[in-house]
Amino acid sequence: MHTYEIAIYNQKVRELVADGERHKRYEDSWADTHYIEFKAETEASAITKCRNKYPQDDGFVIEAVLQV
């Protein structure tokens, strides 16, 4: 098992914050990059875990994946 750090933000929140508005579901902090660790056997598995928790359809964008 490896630990992967995934850099992720929410594009929808970022756009709303830039326009002075707020997302109804996610905090403004999601406009900034968050670094979240996932334990997984492979990088692909870590990305899948991340996507399950932070769906692309909800505006989440993965910027980078690093094995730590």
Number of C-alpha atoms within 10 A of each C-alpha: 8 12 16 22 19 22 17 21 21 24 17 18 25 21 14 14 17 11 9 8 12 16 14 8 8 13 12 16 13 18 20 14 16 16 15 12 17 19 15 16 12 14 19 11 14 22 19 15 15 19 15 10 10 18 14 14 8 13 14 20 18 19 12 10 18 11 14 8
